[in-house]
Amino acid sequence: MWKKRLAVLAVAAGAAVALSIPALSTAAKGKPAATGAKGDGRETCYGCHEEVKALKEGSKHARLACDSCHDKLKEHLANYETKPGTNLDPAKCGSCHKNEYSSFFTVNYEAQPRKEKGIPTGRSPMQDKLLAGHGFTFEHNEPRGHAFMVVDQFIVDRFQGGRFQYKKGAWGMDATGKAWDILTDTGKKLPETAMAGNPTCIQCKTSDHILKWKFMGDKDPKAMWDRSSDIVAVAKDTQNPVGCIHCHDPHGTQPRVVRDGLIQAIEKDPTANIFAKNGKTDLKVISFRDGFRKIGVMEKTDSRLMCAQCHVEYNCNAGSQWSDGQKVGYDDPRTNHFPLKNAKDLLAHYKKLDFYDFKHAITGARLVKLQHPEAETYAGSVHDRAGVGCADCHMPRMKGKDGKMFKSHGVIRPAHHVKEACLGCHPKSTVEQKSYQIEGTRNYIRGKMRKAEYWLGQLIDTYADAKRMGIGEDVLAKAREKHEEAHVLWEYWTAENSDGFHNPELARDSLTSSIAASKAGVKLLNDAMEPKK
């Protein structure tokens, strides 16, 4: 019965494919079209998967047979309910793309492990006070390389009570590979830890769940995991860091994005989002399995879009509503949301969305907990306007051991590699000159970050004094509003990882606005307390 059905579908789909290929295909133009080996069985697959044919034929991967990455194909053809196996291990891609794979897993010892932001020499020395009431106060570290995305998420003290630890203790901190070869589950909650963690966040850290997660993380009988799934179970099913298939389509090698929240945000606003040019975004959305999964394919590589799958502010947490304080749980789609707004516009966006993350433990202000908004920060910056993408600075071309040139996938820190990152576009400058300019810019913004922290701290302390003195709720409510405003304009920059270098003009504007809002709140409270002193 199934074979007969397949034959009928193949005839019908063949005609559909002929019409759909121009619309879907983004195979490299100007190169001879590669075709697969005759008799490798792909036409049978194409009978149902016309979107795969449109991506694959004529591409650099056209000669690869379906069984290069899929197994159990005979069982699948005999019964379409039996899904074929799909090899998602990055090592599969690495078997051909050796230099890229090796550079991805090469440890960058310049990026220190467990480098806490909330210490005197960290990015945010007053973090514990300013984020009081949130799990990030237990441990909030600067990021390491992509090879550590999964393990660094699982071992942090705010993730499930610190139950996951390195098998070899400190000697395992630079180990790369499968997460559960490196980590162990102690099953024990450590003191001074939080029980945070959610499945949505992990979708940025790994590609392992791409076939097990419905678009936007909604519940579905066909999905193994969703936004409300048990986080420990999801973690145990996660082995690899974000893989090649996050940014490169495995069927045709086209540049792509797979992160559902990003695709949804661009579909909502294709003409005026932060990646659009001349009223259009180079992203063709392709739906698989009746919308169960979607990908966005580009005609040209745009590392701004590709990196924005993770390096972006997004909401993945449960929270509450601004309007009435009602809880927002993981059944709500707002727990997988990409605003694509910068620091100046975020608060208004979340108020319109009717969502905030937590209340401050001292003031009760409704605060948004920000993630890593590099993409929104970069949008509109000097380098962005010049057409520079993330990969131009963070993934320079280099020579492999085989003598071939390739684009490094180790993701360098340009401040430590000025020659590779900067001098290609600034050939008249020296390494010393560019380093001087970079550090001068970052020093200036770090100063504004510290001042914004100081005045937020003053606002919190003054609020506590005013409350003890019995100042009326009308004044306290206005002070909380100033706290809410100042917080977003400050915390955006301790979450963003360039110390303002990605967009120093926006950083200064935002941070000085935070300082002004905090000062206004302090004055409001002091004026109310003055008659009582």
N, C-alpha and C positions, 0 to 999 in steps of 0.2 A: 504493500500500500504506500509506504513512504517513498520507495524508489519510483513508483509511478508518479507520485506527487512531485518528486524532485525533478523528474523529466519535464513535466508540464511547466514547473516554475522556471526551469532553465531556459526554455524557449521564450517564455514571456519576459523573463529578466534580461535575456539577450538584447531584445529590442529596447528595453528601458536603459540598459547600459549604454547603448549607442547614443542615446539622447542625453544621458547624464554625464558622460565623461567630460565634455567641455566645461560643464558647470562645476564639477567636483575636482577634476585633476589639477594638480599644481606641480606636475613633473617638470624637471628642469628643461627649459627651452633652449633650442639651438644645439642640442646634443643628440646623437643617434639614439633612437629608442631601443632599449634592451628588451628582449623578450625571453620568456622562460623556456626551459627545455621542453620539447614536444613530449607529450605522454606523461607529464609529471602529475597529472590529475587536477590541475588548478581550475580547468574549465568547469569541472563538477562543482567546485567550491564557489566559483563565480556565479553559478546558476542561482544561488540565493544571496550571495554577498557581493552585489554589484558595486556597492560603495568601495569595497576593497579593491576590486578590479580597476576602478577609476583612479584610485590612489597609486596602485602598484605598477600597472603596465606603462612602459615608457620611462620608468624611474630607474635610479641606480640600484634598487633592490629587485628589479623585475626578474632577474635570473634566479632568484632564490625561490625554491619550491615551498609550498605551504608547510611541508613537514620539517622545514628547517627550524621552525619555532613552535610548531604544534604537533602533538602526538594524539593517539586514540582517534585518528581520523576515520578509520574503517568503522569503529563503533558508532561514531557520530553519524556517518552516512547511513548506517543501518537503522539508526533511531535518533532523530534529530533532538530528542530530549536528553540524550547522552552528550554532554558537552565535551568538546576536545580539550586536551590539556594545552596550556600556553606557558612557554618558558619566559618568565619575567625577570630572571636573574640578570643584572647588568653584565655579568661575566659572559653571557651569551653574545652580547654586542662586542664585548672586549676581545672575543676570540678573533675578530677581524680588525677592530679599531683599537689596536694594542696601545698606541701612544696615548690616546684620549683616556682610555680606561686606566692605564697606569698612572697618569697625572692626576686623575680624580682621586685615587686612593693613596697618593703620596702625601705623607703627613707634613703639614706646614707647622714647623715647631715655633714659628713666630707667633702663632695664635695659641695662647696659653689655655689649658683646660681649667674649667671651674673658676674663671676670673670674675669675681663677684662685682656687680655694678654698685651695690650699696655699701661700700666701705670708704674710708676717708680718701683713698687715692683712686677710687672708682669713678665711673661716669656720673653717678648719682649718690653722693655721700649721705643725703638726708632721705633716702628712699624709704626707709622703714617708717619714718614719721609721715611722709607724704602719701604713702600707700597703706597706711594703717587700716587693717581690716581685710587685706587681700593676701592671698597665698604667695604672691611674688615677694613678699617681705621675708620669706624663709630662705629663698635662694633665687637670684635673678642674675644670670651670667651673660657675659659677652659671648657672641657666637664663635665657634671654631669652623673648620672646613666642612664641606658638604658630606664628606665621608663619615662624620660624627653626628649627623642630624638626628638619627634615631637614638643612639645610645645616650647622647647628651640630654635628650628629652626624657628618657626613662629614668636616669639616675638622679635627676635634680630633686632636691628635698621637698619641692611642692607637688611632686608627682606621686600619688598613691602612697604617701607616708614614708617615702624613702625605702620601700621594700625591695627595689631592684638595685643591685650593687655589682661592681666589677668582680668577676670570679677571682682575679689575681690582685685585687686591691689596687694600690697606686701603680703597680707594675702593669696593669691592663689599660691605663689611660690613653696610650697611643696605639692600641690595637685596632685594626680595621678589619672589616669583613662582616660576617653574619652576626646580628645583634645577640642571639642567644648562644653563640660560641664565646662571646665576650662577657655577657652579663649572667647573673643568676637571680632567681627570685627567692629571697629569704623568707617571704611571707610575714615579715614582722614590720610593724609600724614603729618608726623611730620617734623619739621625742622632738619637739620643735620642728614638725614637718606639717605639710598640708595634704589633703586627699584629692587634690585637683587632677585634671586630665580629662580629655574627651576625644571621641573618635574623629571629629571634624578636624581638629588640629593635626592629627597624625597624617591626614591626607596630603599635607604639604611636605611631610618628612619622608615619605616613602611612595613608591609606585606599586607596591605589592598588592594593593587592594583595588586596583583600577577596574577589575572585572567583577568585584564583589560588592561594589558600592554603587547604588543608583544615583543618577544625576541629582545633585543637591543633598544627597544623604537621606532621602525619604525612605520610609519603610516600604518593602516590596518582597513578596515571597521569593523572588529570584535573587534578592540581595542577601549576602551573608551578614553584612554589617550595615548599620545606619547610625544616625546622629545619637540615638539613645542606647546604643549597644553597650554592653559591659566593657569598660575601658581596659580592664586587665586581660580579658579574652582577646580584645583587638590587639593589645600590645604583644601578647604571646604569639599572635599570628603575623607579626611584623618582623622581618629579618633584614631587609635591605634598605639602605638610604635611597633617597630620590634617584631614579634611574634615568637612563638615556631616553626612554620612551615618554618621559614627561615633556620633552622639548623636541624630539625627533620622531616622526611617524615611522613605525617599524615596517609598514608595508611599502612605503614609497620614499622614505627619508625626508619628506617635506618638513619644514619647521612648523611646530604646532604648540598648542597649549591643551592641557587636559583638566586643569583645576576648574571644577564646576562653578564655584562662586565667581571667578573671573569671567568665565564665558557668559554667565547670566548677567553680570553687570554690564558687559559690552553689548549684549543683545538688547538690553533695556535702553541703551543710549549709544547707538553705533556711530552717530555723527559728531558728537561733542564730548566724548570721554577723553581722558588724558592721553590716549594713544592715537586718537584720530588725527588725520592730516587732510586738509581741504574737504572737511565734512564727511570723511569716509575712514573706516577702520579696515585695515588689511587682515581680515579674519573671516574665513568662510566656515560656518558652523555645520558640522556633519553629524547626523543623528544615527545611532546604532540601536538595534533591537527596540524599535518603536519608542525611542526617547529614553530608554533605560540608561544609556550613556551617550555623551556628546563629546566631540573634540572640535577644536578650532584650528584650521589649517591656514597658513600664510603663503602668499606668493613669494615674499622675500623674508629672509631671516630678520626678525626684530627682537633683539635680546631684551629690550625694555619690557615687551609683552611676556616673553618667556620667563624672565626673572620675576615678573610681577605675580606669578603663580604662588610665590611664597613671600617675596620681599615686598610686603604690602600690609597696610592696616586692614584687618578683617575681624569680624566677630565670629567666634566659635564657642562662646560660653553661654550658659544660662544666665539670666539676669532679671531685671524688673522693668516695668513700664513707667515712663515719666508721668503719664496722665493720671494713673490711679495707684501706682505701687504694686500692682498685681505681678505675680511671678511669671517669668517667661522660661519655659522648660525646653528640653531638647526636641520635643515634638513640634516646636515652632520653627518655621523656616528662617526666622531672624537669627538663629544660632548657627547659620552658615551664610554670612553676608559680607560682601565687599563694597564699601562705600566709594572707593576711588576718589576721595576728597583729601585736600591737604589740611594742615593744622588750623588754618583760618576758617575753614568751612565745616570741620568735622562735628562740632558741638551742635550746630543747627541741623546737620544731617541726622544725627542720632536722636535729637528731639523730635524731628519729623517722623523718624522710624519708630518712635515711642519705645526706646530701649536705652537702658544704662546697665553697667556691670555690677556696681556695688556701692554701698554707702560708706563714707569715711567714718572710721571708728570714733573720732572725736567730734567733728562738726556735723556729721550726718549728711553732708553734701552728697549728691548723686553723681558718681564719677564714672567716666569711661576708662576702661583699662586698655591702653593702646599696645599694639603689637609692633612690627618692624616696617614702618612705612617708607621704605627707600624709593619705591616706584613713584608715589605721589609727590615726594620731596623733589625728585629729579625732574619731574614734568615741568616744563617752562623755564628751567635753569639755563645758564649760559651754554653749558655743554649740550644740553638737550636741543636747544635752538640751533646749535651748530651741526646737529645730526649725529652726535656721538652716542653710541649705545653702551649698555653696561659691559658687554663683552669686549669692547674696544680697550677698556681700561683694566678690567678684571680677568680677562682671558686672552692674553697676548699670544701671538704666534711664536713658536719656538721650534728648535730642531730636536727630533727624537734620537734615540740611540741608533736607530736604523738610518740616520742621516736625512730623513724626510721631515719637511716642515708640517706642523700641525698646530691647531689651536688648543692651548692648554686648558684642561678642564679642572685644574687644581684651584682656580679662583684665587688669585693673588690679592694682597692688600697694596694698592698702588703707592701708598705713602712709604712702603718698604721696598718698592721696586719701581722707582721713578723712571729709570731708563726705559724699561719695557713698557710702562703704562703711559708715560707722558711725552717722551722725546720724539716719538713717531709723528706727532702732530705739532710739537714745539721744538723743531730741530735746532733753532738758534739759541735755545736755553741750555744751561748745564744742569746736571743732577742737583748740585748744591743750590742753584737758584730756585728750581721748582720745589725742592724740599723745603726751602725757606718760606716760600709763598704758601705752600700747603699748611705748614705748621703755624704760620702767622694767622691764617684764616681760621684754623681750628682752635687756636688759643683764644682768639677773640670770641668765638661762639661759646667755647667752654666757660669763659667768664660770664657771659650772659646766662648760661644755664645755671651757674652757681648763684647768681643774683636772683634769678627767678625762683630757685629753691629756697633761698633765704627768705624772700618775701612771702612765699607760700607758708613757710614755717611760722613767720610772724603772724600771718592771718589766722592760722590754726591756734596758736598760743593766745592771741587776743580774743578769739572766739571763746576759748575755754574760760578766760577771765570774765568776759561779758556774761556768759551763762551763769557762772558762780555768783555774779553780782545781781542776778535776776533781771537782766535786760529783756525786754519784751520780745515775743516771738516774731513780731513784724520786722524788727531790726535784724534778728538772727536769721530770718528767712532771706532777707536781702544779702546778708553776708555770705550765706551758703551759695547763693547764686553767683556771687563774685568768686567764691572758691571753685565752683563748677567750671566757670569760664577760665580762670587762671590755670587750673589743673590741666586741661586739655592742651592749652597753648604751651605749657611746660613739658608735660610727660611725653608728648609726641617726640621730643628731641632726645630724651634719654632712652626711648625705644628705638629711634632711628639710629643707625650704626655708623654714620660718617662724621659725627661731631659737627654737623652743619655744613661740611664741605660740599655735599651734593647740591646744596642750594643756600648759600650763606645769606643772600638777601631775604629769602623767606624765613630763615632761622632767626635773623635779627628782628624782623618785623613781628614774628610770632612771640619770641621770648620777651621782647620789650612790652608787648601787649599783655603778656602774662604778668609781668612786674607791675604794670599800671593797674591791672584788675585787682591784684593782691593789695596794693597800696590803697586803692579805693575802698576795699573791704575793711582794711585796718582802720582807716579814717572814720568810716561809718560807725564802727564799733567803739572807737575811742571817743567820738563825739557823743555817742549815747551814754557812755560811762562817765564822762566828765562831770556832769552835775551831781553824781553820786559819790565822787571822790572827796 
